Every structure is written in C-alpha cells, then in structure tokens.
Amino acid sequence: MTVFIVASFWVLAAAHADSAKTALTGALADRFNAISDRLICQCSCRMILGVCNHQNCPSGIPMREEIQEKLLAGASDDAIVKDFVARMGKVVLSAPPTSGGYLLAWILPFVALAGGGIWVLRWLGKQNKGIGQYAKPPPALSAEEQEKFKKEWNQWNQRS
C-alpha cells in the first residue's frame, strides 16, 4: 500500500512538472486569452474558445494546445488567427470581419434600430394628431352648483 501511495505521488509530481513547463504566464497568458476570445470552438457548443467548457472537447482542446504551441514558438496573434481562418474558414471567428460584405453585419442592426425608432415616432405623431381639439376645459360651475358643492363638502368633512 505504501509503495502505491509513493508511486502515485511521483506520477502526480511528474505530471505537474510537465504542465508547469508549458503553462503560460504573464503576457503570454494574456495573449492566449485574447486569441481564444477571437475564435469560436468548432464543436457543437458554438461558444467562444476561451470559455468552451466541454470536458474532453474534440475541438477546443486541440485548438487551445495549438495556440499555446504557436505562442511559445513566437508567432504573432494575428498570424495565429489567420492560420485558423485559412484552415477552417471565417466561421471560426467570434466576430465578423469589418470589411467587405461582412460590414453589413456591423451596420445593419444600428440602421434597423434607427429606422424602427423613426417609424415608431412618426406613428405616435399620427396617433396624437388632433387630440388637442377634443380636450376642452370643463365649464365653470354656476353659483348654485358651487353652493351645492360646498354644502356636500362640508357634510363629508364632518363625517370624517
């Protein structure tokens, strides 16, 4: 039993030492996170690569390992992303490019929102048109009605 515990300890220590050699720290870790945020995992989750939480993900784990290897080899962020796009297509990007036909994906939501807002304002303007002609102040009370009101008001206040 003691031999098993000691052997397990050494195996875990060796595994930890191997992972410590390749673990990214500091600026490389920040670059790794930035690149991972620019890419989408290609499994069925469609999550950003940096947050794909599938255990043993067939796409996310190899992609992350490849990013780590390329960062340790000295590749630039843009070169790594361009390599993924060249192999997998623009579907791997977490945000559409800001050029060409993809520019519509950035502009169209704002145009639609502005157009909808203008339409709603115009519709409300048509709905409210002419309301003022029907809203007249109530007629003034005659002296007789004022006396009746005062009498009822005083009766009401005396009950309370």
N, C-alpha and C positions, 0 to 999 in steps of 0.2 A: 504494500500500500504506500509506503514512504517513497519507494522508487517511482511509483506512478505520479505522486504529487511533485517530486523534484523534476521529473521529466516534463510534466505539464508546465511547470514554472519556466523551464528553459525554452520550451517551444513558444510559449506566450511572449517571453522576453525577446526571442529572436524575431518573431513576427512584429512586435512593437518597434524593434530597432530598424527593420526593413521599412516599415511605414514611416518612421521618423526621417529616414534618409530622403524619401520622396515627398514628404509633406511640404506644402508651400507655406511660406510665412511672409509677413510684411507686404511689400509692394507686389510681389508675385501673387500672393493670395488675393489682393485687391484686383489685380489684373484678371486673375482666374474668375473671380466673381463677376467682373464687368463683362467678360466674354461670355460667360454662362448666361448672363441676363440678356444677351443679344441673340441667343439661339433658343429654339424650341426643341424639346425632346421628341424624337420621332416614333416613340411607341404610341399607343392609343390614347395616352393621357392628355396630350397636347398642352402640357404645362411648360413653363419656362425651364430650361435645362437646369438652372441652379436650384430650383425648388421641386423637381420631379422626385416624388417620394416613394416610387415603386421599389419594393425590395427585389433585388436581382434584376433590375430593368435591363432588357436586352439592348436598348438603345442608349439610355442615359449614362450608364456606367462606362461603356467603351468611349462615348463621346467625351466625357469628363477626363478619362485617362489620356485620351489623345490630346486634349487641350493642355493638360498638365505636362505631358512629354514635350509638346512643342514650346511651351513656355520655358521649360528647363533647358531646351536646346537653343533658346534665344530668339524665337520667332516673334514678330510684332503682332499686336492684337488684330489689326486689320487683315494681315496675311492669314492668320488662323481662321477668321470668319470667312474670308474669301475662299479659302480652301474647302470649307464645309459647304458653301454656296455652290462652288464648282462641282462638287461631288453629289450633293443632294438637291440642289435647286433652291430657289428663293423661298420655298416653303419652310426651310429651316430657320429663317429669320423671324424674330419675335415681333418686329415692326416692319411694315412695308418700306421699301426704299423711297427716298424723297425725290425721285426723278422719273421721267417718262410717264407712262400711263398710271403708275403707282401713285403719282402726285394727287390723283383724284381721290384716293383713299384717305388722304390727309385733309383735302379741301372740302370735299362733298358734305361731310357731316355738318360743318360750320355753315355752308351755303344752305343746306336743308333747314337747319335750325333758324337761321336768319329769315329765310323765306316763310317758314311756318309762323314765326313771330309777326312778320309783316301782315300775313294773311289774317291772323287772329285779331290784330289791332284794327285792320280795316273792317272785319266782320263786326267787331264790337262797336266800331264807329257807326256802322249802318244800323245796328240794333238800337243804339241810343239816340239816333237822329229823330228829332221831333218830339221828344219826351217833354221838353220844356213847355210846349204849347198846351199840354193837358194838365200840367201841375200848376194849379192856381191856388192862391192862399184862401183859406176858409173865410166866409163872410163874417163881418163883425157882428157881435152879439147886440141885440137891441137892449134897451134899458130894462125892459120887462124880463128878458132872458138872464141878464146879469143879476137881477134881484133874486130870481129863482135859483140860480147857481149858488149865490152867496148863502141863501137860506139852507139849501141842501148841504152845502159845505160845512156850515156851522152845526147842523144836526149830526153830520157824520163825525166831526171832531169832538162833539160832546159825548158820543157813544164810546169813543176810544179811550 
